[in-house]
């Protein structure tokens, strides 16, 4: 799954275009997105079916990624939707892009 062991990022998963959103942070984006897609982790994303990676932002280190996650989580839903619209206006699942380049 990807060639990099460490890939710190903040990301947003969704259950469908315009649907339920989940914001998270990880040190390995391809692995974490796969876990959400497969439902191997319990909690919010499995309960609401958030399996689409619709937005992500790479960070130079985990500290930066965590700061960015807190900023996004503290913002409004409209702000999250704007981030997605800027990067991914068609709400494509970006998982294949990060795994297969």
Buried (B, 14 or more C-beta within 10 A) or exposed (E): EBEEEEBBBBBBBBBEEEEBBBBBBBBBBBBBBBBBBEEEEEEEBBEBBBBBBBBBBBBEEBEBBBEBBEEBEEEEEEEBBEBBEEBBEEBBBBBEEBBEE
